[in-house]
């Protein structure tokens, strides 16, 4: 029987102008003559020793406020984000009996619709092998050939329709499993005080990929490369869903 492919799976300075007006000194004209004063003997000049004026020291700048140093380690409760390997959890969930029973039932449903046509094609092929000269078939052999060809013509569009139906079913069941995992992630994050949870695939226990496509898929599924180990809640989610 032909196999139905499965796919699972994602930023004034306002310049103030100060008008400086030049103030002109005005001369006082027509001042009255000073009164005549009798001559007074001149006094010897007083010698004043020069006084050195030390430059005034600039005011000291205000002391900068001290900033406490950041702690060397961050406690788990202060880490705002967490990591979860949602693909790993969803794969385990889909491999469990609850989802596998539904997948198996869908496969059997598709097989039941294809089998009658497959049987007709197989029967025609087996019967026609008994004739050594295909160019000269007796009437009964020609009827068998016509039935096999008719079954093949009916098989192709049916197979295409069922294949699309199977892909839609698998997309829906994967979406359902991811929603179930997300609900568990929300609960665990709320319990442990995480504000954000990033989906990032773990590299622990992973085997080297054998194809470039697999490597690219794994690389794209691992956007967070470094994080505190205590921020990984994958094990908690697996335990919450009773998968480990």
Beta strands, then each sheet from edge to edge (+ up, - down):
strand 1: 81-84
strand 2: 196-199
sheet 1: 1+ 2+
end
